[in-house]
Amino acid sequence: MLTSKLTGLKTVGFCSCVAYFSQQFLAHYLGVSCKGVFMKLGDEIDYIEIDVLEESKMPQNFGDIRVSVKVCMSGFFGEYDQVWIEAHGKNRFISALVNLEKTRNGSANIESMSPNEFILNISSIDSLGHMQADILLSKYSRTTNSGSNVISLTGDFEFDPGLLPGFTEEFSVYTN
């Protein structure tokens, strides 16, 4: 069974091959590359999951990525699949993650292209190298009377520092 990242349709057998080809053709036509891989940081209760959905191939925004972000903190859950991250910010985040992993000191920050839509800050919280993820995930929705409404999930959680090398590797490989 194949689930299309562009349409969300599930297909089986021969139809999977046709759907995959159609998805790739449409992505090429639109100037994007479909990724469909994800990175997760945290545990079963507190986590962030970033799923790379597409990468722009257009000259003016080459390397920018669209991701789906899923956040769960103490059982409270939010998800948004229209988060765009600029290529330069993505590369800066990877460099900061590599440094944070080596030194266990400092922080690594990444933000969406749209202000206050998505912010992830991973930082060392003490001299022993304990780690924390601070997250903001927001979605703007239109309402009929008042214009727009902001739905947000914000918070932080500590995570096992042993997870950082895997997350750094996954983020480096799957976003480039």
TAFEN-V494291 format. One record per pair of residues at least 24 apart in sequence whose C-alpha atoms are under 6 Angstrom apart, sorted by the first residue. I is the first residue (numbers start at 1). J is the second residue. If there is no record, write none. Layout:
i: <I:I>
j: <J:J>
This chain:
i: <31:31:32:32:42:45:46:46:46:47:47:63:84:84:85:85:104:131:131:131:132:132:132:133>
j: <57:58:56:57:159:74:72:73:74:71:72:87:112:113:112:113:129:158:159:161:157:158:159:157>
